[in-house]
Amino acid sequence: MTKLLPLAAAIAMTIGTAHAADSTATTSQNGSGNLATTVQTGTNHTATINTALGFDSSANIDQAGDAQTATINQVGGVANSSAMVTQSVSSNNATINQEHMDNTHATVTQAGESNNADVNQLHVDDSQAIVQQQGNTNNANIRQYGFGIHNPAGSTILQTGNNNSATSDQDTSTDALSTVVQTGADNIANVNQMNGAERSVVAINQITNSSLATATQDGSADSSITINQINGSIGTADVTQSNGSGNMASVTQDDNSLNAIASVSQTGSSNQVSTLQQHAINTSLSVMQEGASNIASVNQEHVNDSVATVNVTGDSNTSTVRQYGFGFHEPASATVTTVGNLNNANINQDTSYMAQATVDQAGNGNIALVSQLNESDNANVFVAQIDGSESGNVVVAQNQAADSTATVMQSAVNGSAVFVAQGPGSQLNADVNQTGSIGGMVNVNQDGVDQAAVVSQSGTDNMADVYQTASLNRANVTQMGDFGAADIDQTGADNEAWVNQSGGEYNDAVLLQQGDENYAMIEQSGLGQDGAHNLATINQLGMNDSASIMQAGGFGNTATITQN
């Protein structure tokens, strides 16, 4: 009989290979520097390894063939330790628990059949966990719970093929990194980084089938979330970053995505959102930001039937929506709503039939820029700056947008300006309304076919300029008091224009119609002064002519009508 030395005996007890059909193996270790390895080949496996109160310890389980179950526990003041489980074909299952540990590593590799993996690293500092699954009913769940001030955690889940699912929870872990990559079949991925997830990163990549991805960061700062869903995904992406600053969220849905939905929510300041849906049909993008100095960029490129919504609460935020269609019928809808001051909303719709653009801003110093370009026919723009919208500016441009309309409403404006340009197109229409306006200004420019323009202003500086070229023209400007001035210039075709400067003060109106059916009327309700204004001029150069000027009240009145 050979006698073993104590160390040799310990190694012999903790490294074993089982070939029996009803395999079972259990290993328990106390202390530091331990190594435990169980290798099982055969059918009905089970293996459990426990390590406690040790440093620099390692536990490994390798199972091949049939039923398989593996559990590794490393607990109680363990540091610099690692655990690894490898399983292949068939009903795989694996659990690794590491508790109250420092600098820990856990790896699970599963190939084939029913797969499942559960890794828990609780009250750990500087922990790493990797789960790699290849084929069949996959599932993976990693939970990392830190302690102290600085407890970085890293988790990676890789799944290739079949029923996929993945969850990674990182709690009280700064500088946390969570990566999920899923390729093929029924994908779902959920990642949560909670309770002070500063300088943390989430990256999810699904290349895809039924896809769904959700990522949440709470109490985060200088953190980022990236979700990619590609290759014909019917994806839903949901991103939440709350109670933080300097965060970044990025969502991409690409390559023939159908019915794709993306939603991003951020609270805090100096956050950024960048979203892209490309080569997609029937898509929806939604962004909500609450705080100051946030930036949202929404892009829907080469899309058909797309909807984008941005809701912003706070000051000095910038929101940009770009929708670019393809083909003949590619309706797009974009809505930007802001509550706060000094916000900037920009909507660009290009080659988007039946495009709808809506900007609703409440607050002061806000800016709205809307453009509908290149065959964006039957398009509609509605812009409202209300509830104390002082010094707000609106610019609307519609180009090659036939049968389109633009409506702008401002209330309690002070030093605000509106510019609308339309054309070329048919059935164009523009409607501008400023209420309680001080220093208001309006400019409407229309080009081609049916046109119509209505401008209504109230209070102090006023000014309105409408320009229309051929065809059926019409224009109507009403200014209700103070320094006035309205200029309508219609060049040809059916013409008709009125200016009504009621409420008085300096007035001034010039109306020029260059030929065709013509009709014009200017009414001024006096008062004048500061150089004694009141002036009304109508020039109609040819065709059916008719003109009327009425000036009531005083000062320095002048009236000129010229017809040729």
Protein Blocks (a to p, Z undefined) as FASTA:
>chain_A
ZZddfklmmmmmmgccdfbfkbccddddedehiacddddedjkdccddddehiahiacdd
ddeehjbpaddddeehiahiacddddehfkgccddddehiehiadddddeehjbpcdddd
ehiehiadddddeehjbdcddddddehjblcdddddddeehjbpcddddehiahiacddd
deehjadcddddeehiahiacddddddfkopcddddehiahiacddddeehiacdddddd
ehiehiacddddeehiahiacddddedehiacddddehiehiadddddedehiacdddde
hiehiadddddedehiacddddddehjblcdddddddedehiacddddehiehiacdddd
edehiacddddeehighiacddddeehiahiacddddehiahiacddddehiehiacddd
edddehiacddddehiahiacddddeehjbpcddddeehjlpcddddddfkbpcddddee
hjeoiddddeehjbpcddddehiajepcddddeehjipcddddeehilnhipaiddddde
ehjbpcddddedjehiacddddZZ
